[in-house]
């Protein structure tokens, strides 16, 4: 996993868990399009860094489940990753916009009346 992908996955995990801490690892992995093993690895890293804490709770059928709660450090990391993600996506958008404008000018040059 490259650093950018890893940061994107961490950002998305923190973002989803902030709103839905009761998702299982399998549900979270499915929603983010990563393997359950990769999700387990990511969550363990976030827990080790003190950005997420795990709490037990009872789900339906008396099964014990976990809730993944963002800590203050996790919220700060989410904010940092959000800024980086947004900056990177805005740069990608500007590059794509320039490329689209260049292609449009190639296929529809100004002054040709077409």
N, C-alpha and C positions, 0 to 999 in steps of 0.2 A: 504494500500500500504506500503510495507516495505521500509526502508531507501534506500537499494540498488536499488530496482525497481524505487523508486522515483527519485534517482540520475540518473539512466539510462534514465528515461523518460525526465527529465530536460535536460540532455546532448543531447539526440536525438532531442528534440525540438529546443534547441539553435543551434544545428548543421544544421538542416533543414532550420530554419528561416534565418540563415546567408546567405544562397544561394537563398532562395525563400521566401522573407518576405511577399509576396502577397497571400500566401495560406490562405484559410479560415480555421476556427477552424475545420469544418467538414472534409475538405481535409487533414488537419494535423493529425487529430484523425485517419482517415482511413489509412493514410500512416504509422503511428506508431502503429496501432493496439490497440488503447485505445478508450474508449467511448468519446463522445463529451463532456459530463459533466466533465469527468476527465481532458480533454484537456482544458476546460474553467477554471477549478480550477487551473491547472498548469500555464496557461497563466496569470491569475490574480495574482498568487503568484510571478511570474517573473516580472510583471509590478510593483507590490507593492515594490519589492526589488530594483527597479530601473535598472533591467537588460534588460528589453524590454520596448520600448515605442511604442505607437499606433499612427499611422497617417492615416487620411482619404484620400481616393483617389477615383476617378470615375472609375468604371468598365464599361463593355459593358452594353447597355440598360439603361444608365444613373443611374445605381444603385450605391449607395455609399457603398464602401467597406473599409476594413481596411488593413493596412500593419503593420506587427509586426517587428520593427527595433531593432536590438541589440544595446545597449548602450555600452560605454567603460567598464562599470561594467559587462555587459552581456558577452562581449568578454573575459574579465578576468576570469569570472566564467566558461565559455565554456572551456578555456584553463586548468583551474584547474580540471574540471570534465573529460576532455579528458585524462589528466595524470592518474587520479584515475581509469577511465574505462580501459585504456590500461594496467595498472599495474594488475588490477583484471583479465582481459582476458588473459594476459600472464601467470599468475599463474594457471588459469583454463586450459590453453593449456598444460603447463608443467605437471600438474596432469593427464590429459587425455593421453598425450604422454607416461607417465610412466605406466599407466594402460594398454594401448595398447601393449606396449613392454612386460609387464608381461603376458598378455593373449597369445601373440604370442609365448613366450618362453614355455608356458604350452602346446600349441597345436603342436608346432614344436621345440622340444628340440634339442639343438645343439649336434652333434655327433651321431645322430641316423641314419643319411643318408637319411632322408626323406625330 
